[in-house]
C-alpha cells in the first residue's frame, strides 16, 4: 500500500506522491489518491486543506469550507468537528451561532457568549470584544444585564443629576441640594439645579420651582 508499479519485471514499486496512498497491488500512478485532509489530482501532489476547511474522505475531491462562524485552527483537518466556533460565535463545532446584541465572545472555541454588565449596552451582533459594551452616558443609569441598546439606559429623574458614565442604579443619581430644584430629567451637571428665589427653601431632590416655599425667620 502507498506504492504502485506500472511495468512488468523485477523493478521496485514507486512510492505515491506526498499526501497520497494506494491500495495493495496498485499498477497505475493514478491509483494514488489524496488522503483525507488533502486535495489534489489522482496520481499527483496532494496539498493540505487550508485553515478554515476540511476534507473527511480520501480522493480528488475539494476541501469543504467550515460553516459560517466557524473555522479550523490548523491546516489538513479531516472532520466537520474540527471547525471550532470563532470569536463572536458560540455553539458546538460546525454549528455556531452569532452572539446576540448585548453579548460578546473574545476567543474561538466552545465557550459561551458573555453578557455586557449592567450600566453598559451593545447593539452589535457577533461582537468579539468587551470594548463593544458601551457605558450608559452621564445622566443615565441601567440595571439591565446584556442590554442590547441605549434605550435601556434610563434618565436620572428630575431633581437629580449624574456626572459619571456607566451607572447601574437610580440611587446613584445625585439629588439637588436643599434650597435648589431641577425640572430636567437626565441632567449631567449640578448646574442644572436652580436656587430657590429670595427667602424660599425646598427639600433636597426638588423637581419644580413650586417646591420652593417661604421660610419663616428664626423666632417666627
N, C-alpha and C positions, 0 to 999 in steps of 0.2 A: 504494500500500500504506500501511496505517496510517490510512486515511480511509474514509468511506462517504458516500453521497448517496441519500436515500430518496425524493426527489421529482424529477419531470421538470423540465426547464428549464435555464437557463444559470447557476443559482446555484452557489456554491462547494461543494466537498466538506467534510464536517465531520470534524475530527480525532478519532480514537478517544481515549477517556479515558486518563489516565496509566497506564503499565504494561501497555498492551494494544496489539494491532495487528490488521490485517485484510489479506486478500488484495486484489490489484489488482482494481478494478471492483466493490467491495462496495456493496450497495444498502440494507443494513439496519444499524442500530446494533448489533444482536446479532451481527453478523459480526465485531465487535471482540472478540477473545479475549485472555485474560491471557497474558503471556509466561511462559516458564519462570522459576521462582524467584518467581512471584507467584500469588496466588489471588484469586478473585472471580467474580461472575456475568458471563456474556457480555453485553457492552454496558455494563458498569458499571465502577466503580473497582476497580483491582486492587492489593491490598496485598502488600508484600514478605513472603515466608515468614519467620517469626520465627527467631531464633537457635535452633539445635537441630533445625531442619527443612530440607527441601529439596524441590524440585519440578522434575523433569527435562523435563517436556513442557508445552507451552502448552495453554490451555483452562481450563475452570472447575473442574478437579479440586482436591482439597485438598492441602496440603503434607504431606509424609511425615516422620514423626519419625525421627531418626537411630537406629540400633540401640543397645541398651544399652551404656553405657561410652563412647559417642562423642557428639560434638555439633559443630555448625558454630560457628565463631567469629563470623561476620558474618551479617546478615540477607540474604535474597534469593539463597540458594545454590541451585544447579541440579543438582548431582550427588551421588550417594552418596559419592563420593571426597572431597567437601568435608567429610564428617563425620570430624573428627580424634579420635583416642583422647584421652580425658580423663585428668587426673591419676589415678593409681591403676590405670590400664589401659594395655596395650601391644598392639601389633599393627599391621596395615595399616588405612588409612582405611576405616571401615564394618565392620571385622572386628576388634574389640578384645576382649581377654581380661583379666580382673581379675588384678592382681598377686597371687601366692600368698603365704601367710604366710611371713615371713622376708624379704620384698622390699617395695619401695615405689617410687613414681614421683611426683615432685613436680609436674611440669608437664604440660600437654597437648601432643600431638604424637606423632611417630613413634618417640620414644626408647624404650629398653628399661627394664624394671623393674630397680632397683638392689638389691644384696644388703645386708642388715644385716651389719656386720663381725663378726668373732669377738669374743667377750666380750659380745655382745648377742643379743637374740632378739625376735621379734614373732609373735604369734598372729593378727594382724589380716589379713583379706583386703582387696584394693584399697586398701592404705594409701597415703596421699598425703604423708607427712611423715617425715623422718629421725627425728623425735622418737618415732615409733611403735616404733623399735628400742630396747628396754629393756635396761639394763645387767643382767648377771647380778649377784645380790646379793653382799654381803660373805660370805666363807666359801666361795665357789664360783668356778668358772672354766669357760671353754668355748673350744675352738679351732675350733668349727663356724662356717662362713660361711653366711649365710642361714638361721640357726636359726629353727625355727617354734614354739618353746615353751620354757618354763623347764626342762623335763626335760633339755634339752641342757646345762644348767649343772650341772656335777659338783661334788660336795663336795671341799674340800681334805681330804686323808687325815688319819687320826688322827696325833697328834704334831705337827700343824701348825695354823696359823690364818691368816686373811687379813682385814684390816680394810677393804680398799678394794673398790669395785664394779667390774664390767667387766673382770675379769682374764681373760687369754687362755691361760694355761699353768699346769699344776700346779707348775712350778718357781717361780711367783710366790707360792706359799703359804709362809709363814714358819715355819721349824722352831722348836719349843720349844727353849729353850737347854739346854745340857748341865746335868744335875742336875735336870731337870724332865721331866714326862711329861703326856700328854693322851690320853684314850680317846675324845674327842669328834671325830667327823667333821663337816666343815663349820663349824668353830669360827670365830668372828668377832672374837675378842679374845685377847690373850696371857694374860688372867686365867684362861683355861681350862687353862693349863699349871701343873700342881701340882708343888711342890718334893718331891724325894725326902726321906724322913724320916731323921733322925739323921745318921750319918756316911756315908750312902749316896750314890752318884752314878749318873748314867745318861748315855748319849750323846745328843747333840742329835737331836731328832726322835723321841724315845722315845714309844711309844704305849700303854704299860702300866706300872703301878706295879711289876710284876715285873721291869721292865728296870732298876730301881734295885738296886744291889748294894753290899755293904760295900767300903769303900776302906781299904787299909792306910795308916797314917800314914807320913810320910817316915822312911826308915831301916828299915822292916819289909817 
